[in-house]
């Protein structure tokens, strides 16, 4: 007798919160404002203003590590 089951491997795909344009914008803002020695809370506020979505300190840390 044959086993009938559904294989769900690979069905769940994560979707990105930001578009590629927004990712580039975020990287650009972080690089520019970090060079000007703007504090992290101000950088986060500017990113949230530009993208109209929330941004965390951990997200900022990840972007800074990726830029290095």
C-alpha positions, -999 to +999 in steps of 0.1 A: +000+000+000+013+035-009+017+062+018-002+093+009+012+124+025+019+160+015+055+172+015+057+208+026+095+213+024+103+247+009+067+260+010+073+286+037+093+314+022+102+345+042+094+378+026+115+409+030+101+438+050+118+463+028+121+466-010+155+468-026+151+505-031+144+510+007+173+487+016+196+509-005+181+541+010+186+527+045+223+518+038+229+552+023+213+570+053+232+550+078+265+555+061+260+592+056+247+599+091+272+577+109+300+597+092+285+629+106+285+613+140+247+615+144+235+595+175+218+562+168+183+573+180+184+602+155+194+578+127+165+555+135+141+584+135+153+595+101+150+560+087+115+556+100+106+590+085+120+581+051+106+545+049+073+550+069+080+517+088+096+509+121+133+503+125+151+489+155+185+494+171+194+458+162+185+465+126+207+495+127+235+474+141+231+448+113+232+475+086+264+490+102+280+455+103+271+449+067+286+482+056+319+476+072 
